[in-house]
């Protein structure tokens, strides 16, 4: 993932509804959810969810597929994995305080 793609992805996630949608779709797994179900679960109107889904899709974080009369959305796992890898490798330079499983986020410094 290059810097431009990372900025686009982070920009998409810097909004409450879109972040909730992505988290919901991660929980839904590869089978995904229909747009109407997503709207209902995050508590927004169908027209509003369409705007947010389009934004996430343009950033490459989610994918859409048609099943009969429904559009089903699921997470773009490779894009999400690339975004995490971008943070961990490029931005954090493998700093063990960031990548360590023993790191406790409730304290300011990790040992």
Secondary structure, DSSP 8 states (H G I E B T S, - for coil): --HHHHHHHHHHHSSHHHHHHHHHHHHH-TT-EEHHHHHHHHT--HHHHHHHHHHHHHTTSEEEEEETTEEEEEE-HHHHHHHHHIIIIIITTT-HHHH-TT--TTSSS--
